[in-house]
């Protein structure tokens, strides 16, 4: 784990039940003060939060159960989302639209400030999940937000659980923030690389239990030991968190309650990564060997998943890890209907703007091995066939249309959410005044178009898919059902 000592940094710890065996830190915790990054530097854990939150949920079976529906605890949800179970929402199989991506699809920036109550009301207006609950698995933070709101409705607070069980109980510094701007003692700023140097990361959306935790790498490693040993109230918690979800057809998904399964040369590992503007994290555990690796960084250009895997491979004396590769023909593909699209570029696959690495598993088949972005694909003539998120899928090469989609010109809105946009001369236009930006629509055929939206440190490719006269959906991997309707010509 190397990097310029004058830039942002990170730290890792390799541990087992006997203690710490590998420790490394590099770079700066703060570029303004030049303070060094250490194993006690506080970082945002981002999505590593998820399994800790699930431990909180499991601690209150008398209040909320995994088989309960969200609607039992949040009656304001519309029926299609209300029928999703708590277990499906936490195991990524419920199809709950992702809050952040939904905001993107109605024109809000990652910097836009939003409040918890308003975001719950936002979800309560949603009439469709991204897919039928229990039929697929795709990553989304939305389910965690809704389950946290359900817990809050019963008077149960995540940070209170952390204070009582981990800060007071074990002396860890873990804490859950409500907003990015909330003061966190010792928190290192997070940075992302830009053309003119490092920039401080930020997001305006209220932080849910999908990614609200902060702590040091020492704290994260100690938490890993607590899970591996089942200390105190956490006896049996790791097996419960690790139990993979099951789809309606009996398929085991490889994703549990905030933990994903990972095979490393025959070793069955569980873990999870996290990413927020300026931060990257990973916790990887070997329940059989009772060992693990914790990684945190205040720079989001690091592949913390690969770092954790490399350290674990060295600890387990694994000589070589699988190398990325695929027999799939590079190019841009689209599903026969709907908003789904796929791009193959080398050993990388980007599906609905979700980027994963592919591995050649023989017989012309490629697999991503990602429980929350599972692709298992092969060529079928010029088309690609297989499964995505464990569901059958087929993609055909894009044949681009020469003429721009002038029939879409006009004003558009989202009746449920009050958002407005314009389509003019083959481009969709979001924003007003100095934020107004026109994004050309690239035809995919069959009334589908791609456009590129740049928002701070991120670049998103969004699919516009016509669904009928005067209607279209905007779709990203984690949110696919934001409907727009024609307002006027």
N, C-alpha and C positions, 0 to 999 in steps of 0.2 A: 504494500500500500504506500505508494510513493507520490510525491508532489513537491512543487517549489516551496521551500521553507518560508518564503515571504508571502505566499498565497493562503487562502483558506485551507483548513486541514481536516483531520479526522483521527479516529483511534479505534483499535480493536483489542479484544481480549479473547483468548482461547482458554476454556476452563473445563473442569470436571468436578466431581464431588470432593476431591482432595484440595482444590483451590485453583489458582490461576497459573497457567503454564506458558502462555504467550501474551505479551503485552507490547503494543506499538502505538505511538502517536506521532503525528507530524503536522507541520503548518501552523497557521494562526487561528486562534479562536475569535479574534477581532482585528480586522485590518486597520481600524482607526488607532487602537492602542498598541498594536503589535503583540498582544498577549499570546503566549504559546498555547496550542491545543494540547490538552492532557486527558488522561482517562477520567478525570473528574469534571471536564467541561460539559456544560448542559446544552443539549440539542433537542430539537423537536423530533419525536419518534415517528410522526406521521402515521402510516397505516399499521405499524407494529402495535399501535394502540389497540387494534381490533380484538386480539385474543385476550388482552387484559380486561377489556370491557365485557367480553363474553364470560370471563370468570366472575365478574360482578353480577351478570344476569343469572348465572348458574347458582349463585349464592342465595337467590331469593325464589326458590321453586314454589313457595306458597303464594307468591304474588303474580308471577308470570311464568308460563311454561312454554317450551319449544313448540308444542302442538297447538297452542293458542293462536287465534288469528289476530292480525294487527287491529282489525275492526273491533275486537272485544275490548281493547284498551284505548283505541283511538276511534271512537264512533263517528268522528267528522270525516273520515276517509270515505271516498266513494267505493261502491261494492267491489270493483275489480281489484283495487289495491287492498281493501279491507279484508278480502278472503285469503290473502297471502299469510302463511304462518310465520311466527317468530323465527322458527328454525330455518325456514326457507330464506327469510330476509337476512339472517346472519350467515348462512352458508352459500350465498350468492346464487341461489336457484329460484328466487322469487320473482325476478324480473322487475324489482322496484327501480324506477328510473333514478339515475344518479343526479343529485341536487346540483352539483357544480356544472355538469354538462347540460342539464336542462336550462340553467341560467345562460350559458353560452348560446344555446339555440334560440333564445329570445333576445339576444343582442347585448347581454350584460357582460362587462369585463370582469376578469379575475380580481380586479381591484375594487369592484363595487361593494360597498358596505351593505350587509344584510343581517337581519336580526333573527333569532331562533323562532320566535312566535310567527313571524311573517313567513319563514320558510316552511313551517308546519302547515300554515294556511295555503301556501303554494302547492305542497304535496296533496292537500285535501281537494284541490281543484283538478287533479290529474285523474283522467277517466280510464286510462289504459296502462297496463304494464308493458315493458319492452318485449315480453314474450309470455306465453302461458306459464304460470307458476308450476315448477316441478318438471319442466320439459327440457330446460337448458341450464347451463352455468355460464354466467358472464359477470365480470367484476362490476360492482356498483357500491358506492358509499351510502346510497339513499336508504337502504334497509337499516343500517346502523343508526342513522339519524332518527328514523321512526321508532325503533326499539328504545333508544335513549329517551325519546319524548314519552313513550309509554311508561318507562320506569319513573320519569319525572312526574307523570300524572299520578303516580302512586306515592309521591313524596320521597322517592329514592334518588339520591344524587351520586354520580360517579366519583367526583372528587372527594366527597365525604368517605366513600368506600376506600379510596386510595389513602386518605389521611389516617383512617382507623386501622386498616389492615396492612398497609405497606410503609407509610411514613412513620407512624407510631409503632406498628408491629415489628417491622424489620429495619427501620432506620433508612429506608430508601427515600430519595428526593423526588420520586415520581409525582407529578401533578397534572391535572387536566385544566386547560385554559378554555375560556369561552370565546375569546377573540384574540387575534394575532397581536393586537396592541396591549393586551393585558400584561402587566409587569410580571416577569418570571425571574426569581433570583438566580443570577449567574448565567442566564441564557446567552449563548453565543449567537451573534447575527448569522443568518444564512445567506449564501452568495451564489449567484449564477453567472456564468461567463457570457460576456457580450463582446461585440467587436472592439469597443473602446475600453475594455477592462472589466473587472468584477463589479457586479451590481447586487445590492441587497434585495433579497426576496421578500415578497409580501403577498397576502391575499386578504380581501375584505370580507369574504363570506364567514358567517358564524362557524366556529369550529365545533363539529359534533364528535361523538365518541368513535367515529370512523378514523380520527386522526388528531386528537387533541392533547395527547400526552407529551411531556418533556421529561428529560432525565439525562444522566451521563451513561457512558458505556460501562462504567463500573456498576451502576445501578441495574442496567439491562442484563449484564452477566450474572449478577446476584439473583435477579428475578428468574433467570434461566435455571439456576441451581435450585431455587425454591420449587419450581415446577417439577424438575427432575426427581427431587427427593420427596415431594408432597409434604412439605413442612407445614405444620400448624393446620389452619383451615383449608389449606390447598392440597390435602391428601386426595388423590384420585382426580384432581382437576385436569392434569395434562392428558390422560387418556380420554376424558370427556371432551376436551377441546379438540383433540386430534381425530375423534371419530368422524370419518368422512360422511358427507351427505349422500342421500340416495334419491335418485329421480323417480318419477312415477312408474317408469318402465323397469325399475330395479337396478339401473346403472349406478355404481358407486363413483362419486365424482372426484375424489382425491382432495376435496376441500372440506375442512371441518368447520369449527367455530373460530374463525380468525386465524387458523393455521392451515397451511397447505402441505401436502405430502410431497416428498422429493426422494427419488431413488438415486443413490450415488454409488455406482458400481456394486449394486446388491445390498447396500446399506439403506435401511428405511429411515429417512430423516423427516422431521417436520420443522416448519419455520414460517417466517413471513418477512417481507420487506416493507419499506415505507419511502415515500417521496413527496416532498412539498417544496415550493419555491425556495431553493437555497439549502435544502437538507436531503440527505439520503441515509437510510438505516437498514439493518438486517439482523435478525436473530435466527440462528439455525441450531437445532437440537438433535442429538442422537439418543433417543430414549433407551436403547439397548446398552450402549456403552456409557450412558449417563454423562455425556460430554456435550459441549456446545461452543459456538462462536458468536460473539456480539460485535457489531460494527456500527459506528455512527460517524457522520461527517457533516460539516457546515458548508459543503459545496455540492451542488447537485449534478456535477459532471462525472461522479464516480459510480461504477457498477458495484454496489455493495453486495449484491447477490453473488456475483462472481468471486469477489474477494472472500466472502464467507465460505463459499464452496471450495476454493483453493486451499484455504487454511484447514478445513475439515478433511479434505483429501490427503493433505500432508500428514495430519494426525492419524488417519486411518491407514497410512502407507499405501494409498492408491496411486499407482504409477502414472496413469494417464486418464484424463476425462474425455468424454465424447467431444468430437469436434463438429461445429456447425456445418451443415451441408444439405443440399436438396437436389432432386432430379426434376423438380418442377420448372417449367419454362418461364423465364422472367417475363413480366408484362402486367398489364392492368386487366382485371376480370370483373364481371358483374354477375349477380344472380339472375336467373331468368325473369324474375319479377321482384318488386320491392326495393328497399334501399341498400341491400347488402352488396358490398364490393370487396375486392381483394387485390392486393398488389404484391407481386413477387419480385424481389430485388436481391440477387445473390442468395444467401441463406436467410434472408429476412423476409417475413410476411407481414403485411400491414392490412388488417381487416377492419373495416369501419373505423379507420384511423388508430387502431390498437396495434402496436408494433411488437412482434415476437420473433424469436429465433427458431429456425427449423433444424431438425436433425434427420439424416437419412437412416431409416430403420430397415432398409432392404426391400427388395421386390418392387422398387419404384415408389415406395411410400415414404412420406415425410411426416414427422410428428413434432409438435412444439413442446410436449411434456409439461405444459403449464396447466394446472388444475382450473385456473380462472380464465385462461385464454387458450383453451385446448383446440388445436387444429391437427387433424389427421387426414392427410390429403395425398392424392395421386393424380397423374395425368390420365385422361380418358379421351384419346384423340387430341383435339386442340383445347378441350375443356378440362376443368379440374373438378374432381368429385371426392367426397369424403364426409367427414363430420366436423362441425364447428360448435364448440361448447357442448359436445356429445350429441348434437342434433344433426340429421342428414342435411347435406348441402351440395350444391352444384354451381359452378361458376363458368361463364363462357367469356372468350376474349371480347374486350370492348371494341366496338366499331363506331368510331366517332362520326357524328353528323357534322357536315360542313357549315350549315346555316345556324346562326344563333337562335335561341328559343324566344323569338319576338312575341309569341302568343302568351308569354308569361308577363309581358310588360304591364305595369300598373302598380297599384298600392295594395299591400297585404297586411293582415293583422292576425293575432291569436285571440279569438273571442274570450277564452278563459283567463288570459293573463294580461291583456291590454297592451301587448307589444305590437309595434308597427315596423314595416320595412317596405322598400320599394324595389321593384325589378325594372331595369331600364337598359335597353341596348345590350341585352345578354349578360347583365351583371346584377347581382343582388346587392342592395345598399342598406347598411345598418348605420345607426347613429345620427347625430345632428350637429350642426356647426363644426367645430374643429375635430370632433370625433367621427364625422361622417366619412365612410369609406365604401368604395365600390369594389366588389369581388367578382371577377368574371366567372361565369358558369361554364364548366367543361362538360360537354355531353358524354354520357355513358351509354345512351340508347334506351329506348323504351320509357322515355319520360323521366330519366334519372340524370342528375348533374352533380359534379363536384365543384366546390369552391373552397378557397384557402383563406382562413381568418387568422390574422396575427394579433396576439393579445399578450403584451408584455414579453415574458420569457418563452411563451408557448406559441406554436404554430399548429392550428387545427385544420384538418380537411373534412369538411362537412358534406354530407350527401343530401341533396334535395330530390325527393321522389314524389312525382305527381300521383295522387290517389283518386282523382276524379275531376270533373269540371269545376274549376275555381278552387281546388284544394291541393295542398301538398304537405308532406311531412318533412321535417328536418331531422337528420339522424347522425348520431355518433355511436360508438360501441356501447357506451353505458346508458344511453338515452336515445330511444328511437321513435318516440310517439308524440313529438311536439307538432301539433297540427296547425297549419296556417291556412287562411281563407282569403279569397279576393275581397278587397274592400271597395275598390272602384277601378275604372279603367283610366 
